[in-house]
């Protein structure tokens, strides 16, 4: 992982660690409210979970492209699943993993387009604000 992506990941881990349940639900509602209803549907007709929307929304707020999104989210294999990473997995038998990945990527693209209109919670951080050019925290 590149140094800049790692700094973004560290910042997101601090943010999600400090978010209360109500703050998470407010963020999820803000993201969901800006997306078209069909953007929130998986390939098997179910709705993406709140955890999916939270993780994709947070990562999309800092990722510059799909490659960085997958790198920051750890969406590439086995290992320890952080809270962000858990939000990218479905753990359901109804959708093959390859279809799920396509769905999450599609959700990322739709979410990335609306993140300029969604306010993220503000928390103090040990990472300087100039750690990346377009900080939204």
N, C-alpha and C positions, 0 to 999 in steps of 0.2 A: 504494500500500500504506500502510495506517495505521502510525503510529509504533510502536505496541505490537506489531503483527504483524511489523514490520521488526526490532524488538529480539528477538523470538522466533526469527526466521529467523537472525539473526546468532549467537544462542546455539546453535542447532542446527548451524550451519556449523562452529562451534568444536568441538562435541561430536563430530560425524561425522569431522572432520579429525583428532581425537585418538584415535579408536577404532582399536584394532588389529584385525586380521582375526579373531582369537579372540574379542575382545570383541563384534564385530559378530555372529559366529556364535552366541554365547551369548545375545545380545539377540534375535536371530531365533528361536532355539529357545524362548526364554521366551514370546515373543509367539505363535508357532505352537502351542505346547503349551497355551495358554489358549483358543485358538479352536476352534470345532467344525470337523471336517474338511471339511464342505461349504462353510464360509466361505472356505477356501483354494483353491477351484476356480474357474477362469475360465469364461466363457460357452461356450467351445469344449471344455470338459472337461479342460483342462490345469490344472496347479497354478501358483499365483502363484509367481514366482521369489523367491529370497532377497532380491534387490535391491528388489523390490516390497514385501515384508514389512518390510524394514528402513526404507525411506523412509516408508511409511504409519505404522508404529509410532512412529517418532521424531516425525513431524509431528502425529500424533494425540495424543501426550503433551502437546503445548502448545496445539494449536488448540482454540478454544472452540466452533466450529461448522464446517459444511461449507464455508461461504464463506471463512472464515479458512484452513481446510485447503488449499483450492485456491489461495488467494493466497500463502500461505507456500511451498507446494510448486511454485509457478509452473506450475500445471496449466491453462493457459489459452491457450497459443499457441506461436509459434516463438521462436527466440533461443537463447542459450547455455544448455546443460543442465548444471547443477551436479550433484554426486553425489546430492543429494536429489531433484532434478528428474528425473534419469535413471531413478531407481527407480520413477517413476510412469508411465513409458512402456514399451510392450511391444515395439515394433519387429518385430512378427510380422504376416504377411499374413493369418492365419486369422480375425482378429476385426476387424470395422469399428471405426473410432475411436470412434464414438458408443457402441457396446456396451462397449468397453474402459473408457471414462469411467464408465459405469454400474457396471461391475464394481469399479473402484477406489473409487468412492463407497461402494458396498456394503461393501467391505473396510474402509474407513475407519469406517463406522458400527459394524461388528462389533468392530473393534480399539479404538475409542474406549471401548466398554463394558468392556473388560478392562484398560485401561492403569493403573487404580488398583492393580492386583495385580502389575504388572510394574515391577521396579526398573530405572532407567536408570543408566548409568555416571556417576560423579561426577568432574568435572574442575574445576580452578580456572578462573575466568573473569574477564575484564576488565569484564563487564557485571554490575552489582550484582544481587543476588538479589531485591531488591524491584522489579525492572524489570517484573514482572507478578505478579499476586496469588498464583497457585497454582504456584509454581515447584517442579518435581519433580527438579531437578538438584542 
